[in-house]
Amino acid sequence: MKRIALFPGSFDPFTKGHEDIVLRGLRLFDEVVIGIGNNATKKRYFPLDVMKQLIEKTFERERNVRTITYDDLTAHTARELGATFLLRGLRNTTDFEYENGISQVNRYVYAEIETVFLITSPPLAPISSSIIRDLHRYGQSVDDFLPYSLSELNKLNRDD
């Protein structure tokens, strides 16, 4: 049976920390599906369709990675994909407390799902999407924290 892991998140933006989790996840799973969840109650900073394109470009040479968007419960999406694993990264104990609760609920909704936590690589632990958004909002370059350049994002925005 193929070992498929769904790596869910808002990825607003997708960071080098996220990229690290995907690449390390590929050593554990046959396929990693990056699932960009669409939360109707949150306004995105970076457009969802553009972020999807940037993530796809980041992994264009990885045939076992694909990117989807979804607007449903993560557990439902995992079941539809045939994924029996959720892949999550942990930077600190606060992340663990939050993710532990979510993993319990996902297991309640979809009993066959197992959440696998990978500890973020130490140099990437301080990176968070919210910090990157704040830096960017106030004009600070954030390309060092991203696996792509924001000039690519600006180009994609102009093409739309």
C-alpha positions as CSV (number, residue, x, y, z in Angstrom):
1,M,0.0,0.0,0.0
2,K,1.3,3.4,-0.9
3,R,2.2,5.6,2.1
4,I,0.6,9.0,1.4
5,A,1.0,11.9,3.8
6,L,-1.0,15.1,3.6
7,F,1.0,18.2,4.8
8,P,-1.8,20.6,5.6
9,G,-1.5,24.3,6.3
10,S,-2.4,27.8,5.2
11,F,1.2,28.4,4.0
12,D,0.8,32.1,3.9
13,P,3.6,32.1,2.9
14,F,5.3,28.7,2.4
15,T,8.7,29.0,4.2
16,K,12.0,27.2,4.1
17,G,10.9,25.5,7.3
18,H,7.9,24.1,5.4
19,E,10.2,23.0,2.6
20,D,12.5,21.2,5.0
21,I,9.5,19.3,6.5
22,V,8.4,18.2,3.0
23,L,11.9,17.1,1.9
24,R,12.4,15.1,5.2
25,G,8.9,13.7,4.9
26,L,9.8,12.2,1.5
27,R,12.3,9.9,3.3
28,L,9.3,8.5,5.2
29,F,6.5,8.5,2.7
30,D,6.0,7.5,-0.9
31,E,4.1,10.7,-1.6
32,V,3.7,14.0,0.2
33,V,0.7,16.1,-0.7
34,I,1.0,19.7,0.3
35,G,-2.6,20.8,1.1
36,I,-3.2,24.5,1.2
37,G,-6.3,24.9,3.3
38,N,-8.7,27.7,2.4
39,N,-10.0,29.2,5.7
40,A,-13.0,31.5,4.8
41,T,-12.7,33.3,8.2
42,K,-9.1,34.4,7.5
43,K,-8.0,36.9,4.9
44,R,-4.8,35.7,3.2
45,Y,-1.8,38.0,2.9
46,F,-0.5,36.2,-0.2
47,P,-3.0,35.0,-2.8
48,L,-3.8,31.3,-2.6
49,D,-3.5,30.5,-6.3
50,V,-0.1,32.3,-6.5
51,M,1.2,30.5,-3.4
52,K,0.1,27.2,-5.0
53,Q,2.1,28.0,-8.1
54,L,5.2,29.0,-6.1
55,I,5.1,25.8,-4.1
56,E,4.6,23.7,-7.3
57,K,7.7,25.4,-8.8
58,T,9.7,24.8,-5.6
59,F,9.1,21.0,-5.9
60,E,8.9,20.7,-9.7
61,R,11.8,18.2,-9.7
62,E,10.2,16.1,-6.9
63,R,7.9,13.7,-8.6
64,N,6.5,12.4,-5.3
65,V,5.2,15.9,-4.2
66,R,2.1,17.5,-5.3
67,T,0.1,20.5,-4.2
68,I,-3.6,20.9,-3.8
69,T,-6.0,23.5,-2.3
70,Y,-8.9,22.4,-0.2
71,D,-12.0,23.8,1.5
72,D,-13.0,21.1,3.9
73,L,-11.9,19.4,7.1
74,T,-8.3,18.2,6.9
75,A,-9.3,14.7,7.9
76,H,-12.0,14.6,5.1
77,T,-9.4,15.7,2.6
78,A,-6.9,13.2,3.7
79,R,-9.5,10.4,3.4
80,E,-10.4,11.5,-0.1
81,L,-6.7,11.5,-1.1
82,G,-6.2,8.0,0.4
83,A,-3.7,9.6,2.8
84,T,-3.3,7.7,6.1
85,F,-0.7,10.2,7.5
86,L,-0.7,13.8,8.3
87,L,2.7,15.4,8.3
88,R,3.3,18.3,10.7
89,G,6.3,20.3,11.8
90,L,7.0,21.4,15.3
91,R,9.2,24.4,16.2
92,N,8.6,24.4,20.0
93,T,6.4,23.1,22.8
94,T,3.7,25.7,22.0
95,D,3.4,24.2,18.5
96,F,3.1,20.7,20.1
97,E,0.3,21.7,22.5
98,Y,-1.7,23.2,19.5
99,E,-0.9,20.3,17.1
100,N,-1.7,17.6,19.7
101,G,-5.3,18.8,20.1
102,I,-5.8,19.0,16.3
103,S,-4.3,15.5,15.8
104,Q,-6.8,14.1,18.4
105,V,-9.7,15.7,16.6
106,N,-8.5,14.5,13.2
107,R,-8.2,11.0,14.5
108,Y,-11.8,11.2,15.9
109,V,-13.0,12.3,12.4
110,Y,-10.9,9.7,10.5
111,A,-9.8,6.8,12.7
112,E,-7.2,5.5,10.2
113,I,-5.2,8.8,10.2
114,E,-1.9,9.0,12.0
115,T,-0.2,12.4,12.6
116,V,3.6,12.3,12.3
117,F,5.5,15.2,13.8
118,L,8.9,16.2,12.6
119,I,11.0,18.6,14.7
120,T,12.0,21.6,12.7
121,S,15.7,21.7,11.8
122,P,17.4,24.1,14.3
123,P,18.4,26.9,11.9
124,L,14.9,27.1,10.6
125,A,13.1,27.0,14.0
126,P,12.7,30.8,14.4
127,I,10.9,31.1,11.0
128,S,7.1,31.5,11.1
129,S,4.7,32.7,8.4
130,S,3.3,35.4,10.7
131,I,6.8,36.9,11.3
132,I,7.5,36.8,7.6
133,R,4.2,38.6,6.9
134,D,5.0,41.3,9.4
135,L,8.6,41.8,8.1
136,H,7.3,42.0,4.5
137,R,4.4,44.3,5.4
138,Y,6.9,46.8,6.7
139,G,9.3,46.6,3.8
140,Q,11.9,44.2,5.1
141,S,13.3,41.7,2.6
142,V,12.2,38.1,3.5
143,D,13.7,36.2,0.6
144,D,16.2,34.5,3.0
145,F,13.3,32.7,4.7
146,L,11.6,31.5,1.5
147,P,12.5,28.7,-1.0
148,Y,11.6,31.2,-3.8
149,S,12.0,34.9,-4.4
150,L,9.2,37.3,-3.8
151,S,10.1,38.8,-7.2
152,E,8.6,35.5,-8.6
153,L,5.4,36.2,-6.5
154,N,5.2,39.8,-7.8
155,K,5.6,38.5,-11.4
156,L,2.8,35.9,-10.9
157,N,0.5,38.6,-9.4
158,R,1.1,40.8,-12.5
159,D,0.3,37.9,-14.8
160,D,-3.1,37.4,-13.3
